[in-house]
Every structure is written in C-alpha cells, then in structure tokens.
Amino acid sequence: MKQVTYADSGVDIEKGNESVRRIKGLVKKTFNSSVLSDIGLFGGLFEFNASQWRKPVLVSSTDGVGTKTQVGVAMKRYAGLGRDIVGHSIDDILVQGAKPLFFLDYLAAGKLDVSVVEQIVGGMADECVKGGVVLIGGETAEMPSVYKEGDYDIAGTIVGVVEKDKIIRGQNVKPGDVAIGLPSISLHTNGYSLARKLVTEVCGLKYTDIVPEVDSQTPIGEVLLIPHKSYFSEIYPVLDQVEIKAMAHITGGGLIDNPPRVLPEGCRIRFKRGSWKNLPICEWMVKKANLDEFEAYRSMNMGLGMVLLVAKENVDKALAELKKNGAAPTIVGEVVDGQKGVEFV
C-alpha cells in the first residue's frame, strides 16, 4: 500500500521549517534583555521586571488585518501587512495608557510561500523595533482545506503594562471636555471589504490603476496598502505631562461605534464637521458607494485615527505636547450632555 504523507494532503512541513529558519534573524532583532527564550520553543519566555513599577497591570489585545491582506496579495506587497497588525495592536492598548511589552503573531495560508512569510514577518519585526516591542513568538499554519492558495490570514496578540492608578478608563469624562483628533494616514485596517468591492466590482478597476481623485501619481492599490499607523511615539510621552481622560482608537465601527466605548453614561461627543481634513480615499469611497453620513462615519475612520478627550483647561498644553512629538492634532469637537454616543454638527 502506498504511503500517504502530510505533503500529499497539501501541507509541506519542510516549508514551515524553512520559514522559521528565514525569519529567525528578523525576529531576534526585536529581542531585549527581558527575553529568556529562543525562537522555536513551545512558548516565549519574558522576564517581567515588576520592580520598575509600583502596581503594574497587564493589558492585552488580539486583532487581525482582515481583508486588507487580499489587496496585498493582489499587489504582491506583503511587508506592510506585517506592519499593519503590530501598529493596530499597539494602538489598541495605548488607549488605556499601556506601554507594549511583547507581541505574538498568527499567520495562516492555503499554501505557504516562504518568501511571502519572510516579508510579512519582516514587516512585523520592523514595526516592533520601532515601537520597542518584542516579537516573542507566533504560529505559521498551512491549511489548504481552509484557505485558497494565495490567501493569507494575519492576526496577532499584544501584551503591555500600565500603572494601576494611571489606567485610562474615561470615568472622569464630563460635559465641557474637548475632543482632540489625530489624523489617520490611510484606511488603516478597516473598511477594506467595501474598498475592494468598490475598486474591483463597482468601478471595474485594477489595483494598479491610478484614480486621480485619490492620488494622481500612486496606484489605488498602493494607497490602500499604506500601513496602519502606530500613535505610540506621539501620545505615550504626553501621558506624564497632561491628563488624557480617554482615548478612542478609530478602527472597525469608525467614529460612530468607537468613541462611545470610552464614554461614561450621560456623555456624548459632538463632532464638528470640517474641523479635520478628510482623506481623499474616504471621500472617493463615500462618493462611489453613495454612502449617507451615518454609514460613512461607521465604515471608515474618515481621516481620524485617534480621538483624545481632555479637560478644557488642559487643551493648550495637550496640543503643545503632542506637537512636540511630531503629531498634528486638531480640536474636532466637545463632550456634551446626552445619551452616550456621538453627533455631528
């Protein structure tokens, strides 16, 4: 009887091993003195020095890149997808005041291409180095019965730390507080199912096509692949200089669903239309999809990547400190009495 191997079922173990060999150097450049393990063990070991903190609280988050991966596959551009998941994850715990410690990735495919894995993990490692995060471990899975050949799924988990008395919860937000917005640089990692449908189906375009209303020189696919920005270097140093009462990372659900997550009952944010610069890609999508305002602000970040809430008397200092770190903050609204939520005026 003929032997039926794992390779016969579509899974190439040697390719997985080769991927690990190729990425080992990329991953190790993110290591610091807290890492006690090498790549390839069953678990990553991280020595947490609690003596540097008074009452440390660990903060964790898991997320994925979503269907943005399909744009990357179509354009054969993969490194930015690795940067996406790290930048997104850092922002998710930053809103609670956390400093990132380490990150673990999950990369699945229908059929592994070792060079693609190397590019994706290389992007992760670059963003980890930039954010001072250790890429301590992960998983690479080949699942031909789950994913089509060429498909990739990218997800990750991040763990950070914050002093217990410095956790940003939003409990002190009150009417009269001011909303400061930090601009996004792209769709980041949300709105891509709609973007892909508009580009390829509604408009019948290729990702290599130029769309003048969006960018007169850059193909639409490259615009869509601009990585998810990490706001850590702009925001974290400010937290010791001025009280930030709450922060909202504008991800899936946009400006409709995310800000209310950090508001206490009886407070809503009144955003002022035109107080920040929208992205051409968002405006193009709104036009081509014929979206009403509610759907537009719920589907995309509409030009805002972060919203910070501060007391009115601290606004000038907050703006100055953010600008010191290279941010481009603008006042985009205020907190008012009312049912928890947002409105636009």
Backbone torsions as a table, in degrees:
resi	resn	phi	psi	omega
1	MET	NA	132.1	-178.6
2	LYS	-68.2	136.1	176.5
3	GLN	-68.5	132.1	175.1
4	VAL	-105.8	112.1	-174.0
5	THR	-94.8	170.5	175.3
6	TYR	-60.6	-37.9	178.7
7	ALA	-61.7	-34.5	178.1
8	ASP	-64.1	-25.8	179.1
9	SER	-86.8	-2.0	176.2
10	GLY	104.3	4.3	-178.9
11	VAL	-111.3	120.3	-177.9
12	ASP	-104.7	98.9	-176.9
13	ILE	-62.1	-37.0	-178.2
14	GLU	-65.0	-33.9	176.4
15	LYS	-64.5	-39.4	176.7
16	GLY	-61.7	-42.3	178.9
17	ASN	-66.1	-39.3	178.2
18	GLU	-64.5	-37.9	177.1
19	SER	-59.3	-45.0	179.5
20	VAL	-61.5	-42.4	179.8
21	ARG	-62.1	-40.6	-176.7
22	ARG	-70.8	-36.4	-174.4
23	ILE	-88.9	-8.9	-174.7
24	LYS	-55.0	-46.1	-179.7
25	GLY	-67.1	-37.0	178.5
26	LEU	-62.7	-43.9	-177.5
27	VAL	-68.7	-42.0	-175.1
28	LYS	-65.7	-20.8	178.3
29	LYS	-70.8	-12.4	177.0
30	THR	-89.7	-9.7	-174.2
31	PHE	-69.8	152.6	171.6
32	ASN	-134.8	-171.8	-174.3
33	SER	-68.2	-11.6	178.9
34	SER	-81.0	-14.3	-177.5
35	VAL	-84.2	125.7	-177.2
36	LEU	-111.4	5.4	-175.7
37	SER	-130.1	161.4	176.2
38	ASP	-102.1	169.7	175.9
39	ILE	-67.9	138.5	175.0
40	GLY	109.5	-10.0	175.7
41	LEU	-77.9	171.6	-178.5
42	PHE	-71.1	-25.1	178.9
43	GLY	-146.5	152.6	176.8
44	GLY	-87.3	137.5	-178.9
45	LEU	-107.1	124.0	-178.3
46	PHE	-129.4	116.5	-180.0
47	GLU	-83.5	107.5	-178.1
48	PHE	-87.6	118.7	-178.4
49	ASN	-86.6	87.6	-177.0
50	ALA	-67.3	-17.5	-177.7
51	SER	-67.4	-17.5	178.8
52	GLN	-80.9	-4.9	-175.7
53	TRP	-128.6	150.1	179.0
54	ARG	-80.7	-58.8	176.6
55	LYS	-135.8	80.3	-174.7
56	PRO	-72.6	140.3	174.1
57	VAL	-122.7	128.8	177.9
58	LEU	-82.2	138.7	-179.9
59	VAL	-122.7	131.5	-176.6
60	SER	-132.4	157.4	179.5
61	SER	-158.0	146.2	176.1
62	THR	-127.2	137.2	178.3
63	ASP	-155.9	178.4	-179.6
64	GLY	-138.4	166.0	179.6
65	VAL	-80.4	-24.5	178.3
66	GLY	73.4	-150.9	-172.8
67	THR	-79.5	2.4	170.9
68	LYS	-59.5	-27.0	179.0
69	THR	-58.5	-32.7	-177.8
70	GLN	-70.2	-29.6	174.1
71	VAL	-68.8	-42.6	178.0
72	GLY	-60.6	-42.1	178.5
73	VAL	-63.1	-44.6	-179.5
74	ALA	-62.7	-35.7	-178.6
75	MET	-91.2	-6.4	-175.1
76	LYS	56.4	41.2	178.4
77	ARG	-124.4	113.4	-168.3
78	TYR	-118.5	-28.4	-173.5
79	ALA	-60.1	-38.8	-179.8
80	GLY	-63.0	-27.8	178.4
81	LEU	-67.0	-35.0	175.0
82	GLY	-67.5	-40.4	176.8
83	ARG	-63.5	-36.3	-178.7
84	ASP	-55.0	-51.6	-172.3
85	ILE	-68.5	-32.9	178.6
86	VAL	-72.9	-47.1	179.0
87	GLY	-59.5	-44.9	178.7
88	HIS	-59.7	-45.9	-175.9
89	SER	-66.0	-41.1	177.3
90	ILE	-58.7	-44.9	-179.2
91	ASP	-63.3	-35.8	-177.6
92	ASP	-63.8	-34.1	178.3
93	ILE	-94.8	-19.7	176.3
94	LEU	-60.3	-35.1	-176.5
95	VAL	-64.0	-16.8	174.8
96	GLN	-100.7	9.3	176.2
97	GLY	88.9	13.3	-172.4
98	ALA	-87.5	145.0	170.5
99	LYS	-94.9	125.9	-177.8
100	PRO	-69.6	142.7	178.0
101	LEU	-109.1	-59.6	-178.9
102	PHE	-146.3	162.1	-173.3
103	PHE	-135.6	142.8	174.6
104	LEU	-126.0	136.4	-176.5
105	ASP	-109.1	157.6	172.7
106	TYR	-132.0	121.0	-178.0
107	LEU	-127.2	117.8	-179.2
108	ALA	-122.4	148.9	-178.4
109	ALA	-149.8	160.1	172.9
110	GLY	-71.9	-42.4	176.3
111	LYS	-143.9	123.1	-175.9
112	LEU	-71.7	133.4	168.3
113	ASP	-112.6	113.4	-172.7
114	VAL	-57.5	-38.6	-179.1
115	SER	-67.6	-34.7	178.0
116	VAL	-67.7	-44.4	177.6
117	VAL	-57.8	-43.1	-180.0
118	GLU	-61.3	-40.9	179.6
119	GLN	-67.4	-43.5	-178.7
120	ILE	-64.3	-49.4	-179.3
121	VAL	-66.8	-33.5	175.7
122	GLY	-60.9	-40.3	176.1
123	GLY	-64.2	-40.8	176.6
124	MET	-60.4	-46.9	-177.3
125	ALA	-62.7	-42.4	179.0
126	ASP	-59.9	-43.7	-179.0
127	GLU	-71.2	-33.4	176.4
128	CYS	-64.3	-44.6	178.6
129	VAL	-60.4	-43.7	179.8
130	LYS	-60.3	-37.3	-177.3
131	GLY	-95.9	2.6	-179.2
132	GLY	68.8	34.0	-176.8
133	VAL	-110.6	139.9	176.0
134	VAL	-87.7	128.1	171.0
135	LEU	-88.5	90.8	-164.5
136	ILE	-89.6	-14.6	-179.8
137	GLY	176.8	-178.5	179.3
138	GLY	173.4	-169.6	-178.2
139	GLU	-142.6	134.2	173.9
140	THR	-119.7	119.3	-174.0
141	ALA	-121.4	136.6	174.2
142	GLU	-109.5	115.4	-174.6
143	MET	-134.3	81.9	-175.5
144	PRO	-63.7	-22.6	-179.9
145	SER	-85.5	-9.3	-179.3
146	VAL	-105.6	-42.2	-178.0
147	TYR	-116.0	145.4	173.0
148	LYS	-72.3	155.9	175.9
149	GLU	-60.5	130.3	-176.8
150	GLY	100.1	-18.2	178.4
151	ASP	-80.5	145.0	174.9
152	TYR	-136.2	143.5	174.9
153	ASP	-123.1	127.2	-174.8
154	ILE	-125.1	123.6	178.7
155	ALA	-140.3	170.1	179.6
156	GLY	-163.8	160.9	177.4
157	THR	-126.2	134.3	-180.0
158	ILE	-121.2	147.0	175.9
159	VAL	-128.6	130.4	178.1
160	GLY	-134.0	-175.0	-176.3
161	VAL	-140.9	146.3	176.8
162	VAL	-145.9	146.2	173.0
163	GLU	-63.8	139.2	-175.8
164	LYS	-56.9	-39.6	-177.7
165	ASP	-82.9	2.0	177.8
166	LYS	-115.5	8.7	177.3
167	ILE	-62.5	131.6	179.4
168	ILE	-93.2	112.5	-174.6
169	ARG	-115.5	-21.9	-176.8
170	GLY	88.5	5.0	-175.3
171	GLN	-68.4	-21.4	-178.5
172	ASN	-97.4	4.6	177.7
173	VAL	-64.5	138.9	-179.5
174	LYS	-147.6	160.8	176.3
175	PRO	-54.5	138.6	-176.6
176	GLY	103.9	-20.3	176.0
177	ASP	-66.1	158.0	-173.6
178	VAL	-111.2	140.3	177.1
179	ALA	-96.8	122.3	176.3
180	ILE	-107.7	131.5	179.5
181	GLY	-108.5	142.0	172.0
182	LEU	-110.6	132.5	-173.2
183	PRO	-68.9	145.5	170.2
184	SER	-83.9	165.3	178.4
185	ILE	-114.0	-3.8	-178.4
186	SER	-168.9	-172.2	171.4
187	LEU	-67.9	-9.2	-175.4
188	HIS	62.2	-111.3	179.0
189	THR	-127.3	25.0	-178.3
190	ASN	-132.8	148.5	179.4
191	GLY	91.5	9.8	-172.8
192	TYR	-78.4	-26.7	175.3
193	SER	-64.1	-41.2	177.1
194	LEU	-69.2	-45.0	-178.6
195	ALA	-59.4	-44.7	-178.8
196	ARG	-64.4	-40.8	179.0
197	LYS	-63.7	-42.5	-179.5
198	LEU	-65.1	-44.8	-177.2
199	VAL	-66.6	-53.3	-169.3
200	THR	-88.6	-30.6	-175.8
201	GLU	-103.0	-56.7	-175.3
202	VAL	-66.7	-45.4	-176.5
203	CYS	-98.5	-10.4	178.1
204	GLY	61.8	35.7	-177.6
205	LEU	-98.2	163.6	168.0
206	LYS	-100.9	155.8	179.7
207	TYR	-66.8	-16.6	178.5
208	THR	-87.4	-3.2	-179.8
209	ASP	-76.3	149.2	173.3
210	ILE	-90.1	131.9	174.5
211	VAL	-114.1	101.3	-172.6
212	PRO	-54.0	-35.3	-179.5
213	GLU	-66.0	-22.8	-179.2
214	VAL	-94.7	-52.2	179.2
215	ASP	-162.0	123.5	-174.3
216	SER	-76.7	-7.1	-177.0
217	GLN	-124.8	-21.5	-172.9
218	THR	-106.7	130.8	176.8
219	PRO	-56.4	146.6	-177.0
220	ILE	-57.4	-35.3	178.7
221	GLY	-63.5	-39.4	178.9
222	GLU	-69.3	-35.1	175.2
223	VAL	-61.4	-43.6	-179.2
224	LEU	-67.6	-23.4	-177.3
225	LEU	-92.5	3.1	175.0
226	ILE	-56.6	125.6	-171.3
227	PRO	-64.6	159.5	176.1
228	HIS	-69.1	121.1	-175.5
229	LYS	-74.2	137.1	168.7
230	SER	-92.4	129.4	-178.7
231	TYR	-97.8	10.5	-173.4
232	PHE	-57.6	-49.7	-175.3
233	SER	-67.3	-23.8	179.3
234	GLU	-83.4	-35.4	-171.2
235	ILE	-100.2	-44.4	-169.5
236	TYR	-57.5	-42.9	179.3
237	PRO	-63.9	-21.2	-178.3
238	VAL	-75.6	-24.4	-171.8
239	LEU	-62.8	-25.4	176.9
240	ASP	-90.0	-5.3	-176.7
241	GLN	-101.8	-31.1	-176.4
242	VAL	-153.1	146.6	-178.8
243	GLU	-73.7	120.0	169.6
244	ILE	-100.7	113.5	-173.9
245	LYS	-73.2	-33.9	-179.0
246	ALA	-160.6	154.8	175.1
247	MET	-139.3	141.7	175.4
248	ALA	-123.8	124.5	174.7
249	HIS	-85.7	122.2	-173.9
250	ILE	-87.7	92.4	-178.6
251	THR	-114.6	-142.1	179.9
252	GLY	-57.1	129.3	-174.3
253	GLY	101.9	-11.2	172.4
254	GLY	56.2	-146.7	-177.6
255	LEU	-80.5	-8.9	178.2
256	ILE	-81.8	-48.1	-171.0
257	ASP	-95.2	-27.0	-172.7
258	ASN	-80.2	-49.4	179.9
259	PRO	-56.1	-39.2	179.3
260	PRO	-61.6	-19.9	-179.6
261	ARG	-64.4	-21.1	-177.6
262	VAL	-112.4	11.0	-178.9
263	LEU	-99.3	141.7	170.9
264	PRO	-77.0	165.0	177.5
265	GLU	-60.4	143.7	178.0
266	GLY	88.8	2.5	179.9
267	CYS	-125.1	141.0	173.3
268	ARG	-139.0	158.3	179.4
269	ILE	-101.4	129.2	175.7
270	ARG	-101.7	101.8	178.8
271	PHE	-81.4	141.1	178.4
272	LYS	-99.0	114.3	178.5
273	ARG	-56.8	141.2	177.5
274	GLY	80.6	1.4	-178.3
275	SER	-85.2	-5.2	173.8
276	TRP	-140.1	161.8	-177.8
277	LYS	-87.4	122.9	177.6
278	ASN	-77.5	160.1	178.0
279	LEU	-87.0	139.2	177.2
280	PRO	-55.9	-35.5	-179.8
281	ILE	-64.6	-37.4	178.0
282	CYS	-68.0	-43.7	179.9
283	GLU	-62.5	-41.0	178.5
284	TRP	-62.9	-43.1	-179.7
285	MET	-65.9	-40.7	177.8
286	VAL	-59.8	-43.9	-178.7
287	LYS	-67.0	-49.0	-175.9
288	LYS	-70.1	-29.2	178.9
289	ALA	-91.7	-7.4	-178.0
290	ASN	55.4	46.6	-175.7
291	LEU	-79.7	140.5	169.8
292	ASP	-78.5	171.3	-173.7
293	GLU	-59.8	-44.7	-177.9
294	PHE	-59.7	-48.1	-177.4
295	GLU	-66.5	-36.8	179.0
296	ALA	-63.7	-48.8	-177.5
297	TYR	-72.4	-14.9	178.0
298	ARG	-94.1	-24.4	-175.6
299	SER	-87.9	-26.8	-173.2
300	MET	-138.4	169.9	177.6
301	ASN	-80.8	-13.0	175.6
302	MET	53.6	33.7	174.9
303	GLY	96.9	-4.3	177.5
304	LEU	-116.1	127.4	178.5
305	GLY	-98.7	-29.0	-179.8
306	MET	-142.1	144.2	172.4
307	VAL	-124.3	125.1	-179.9
308	LEU	-113.7	138.6	178.2
309	LEU	-111.1	126.2	-178.7
310	VAL	-135.9	157.7	175.6
311	ALA	-66.5	147.7	-176.5
312	LYS	-55.2	-39.0	-177.1
313	GLU	-71.4	-13.5	-179.2
314	ASN	-103.1	2.1	-174.0
315	VAL	-61.4	-50.1	-176.4
316	ASP	-59.8	-42.5	-179.6
317	LYS	-67.2	-42.3	179.8
318	ALA	-61.1	-45.3	179.1
319	LEU	-61.2	-43.5	-178.8
320	ALA	-64.3	-43.9	-178.7
321	GLU	-66.8	-39.9	178.0
322	LEU	-63.3	-42.2	-179.8
323	LYS	-65.3	-34.1	176.9
324	LYS	-57.0	-31.7	-176.8
325	ASN	-93.0	10.7	177.0
326	GLY	90.4	6.4	179.7
327	ALA	-80.0	163.3	177.6
328	ALA	-124.7	68.9	-174.3
329	PRO	-76.6	151.0	172.6
330	THR	-139.4	151.5	174.4
331	ILE	-78.7	121.6	-173.3
332	VAL	-115.4	-3.3	180.0
333	GLY	169.5	-165.5	-179.0
334	GLU	-148.9	161.7	176.0
335	VAL	-90.0	133.1	-179.2
336	VAL	-129.2	166.0	174.5
337	ASP	-67.2	147.9	174.6
338	GLY	144.6	-178.1	178.8
339	GLN	-65.0	139.4	-177.5
340	LYS	-54.7	124.3	-178.2
341	GLY	161.6	-158.3	179.8
342	VAL	-135.7	159.2	173.7
343	GLU	-147.0	162.2	-177.4
344	PHE	-127.0	131.7	-178.3
345	VAL	-128.7	NA	NA
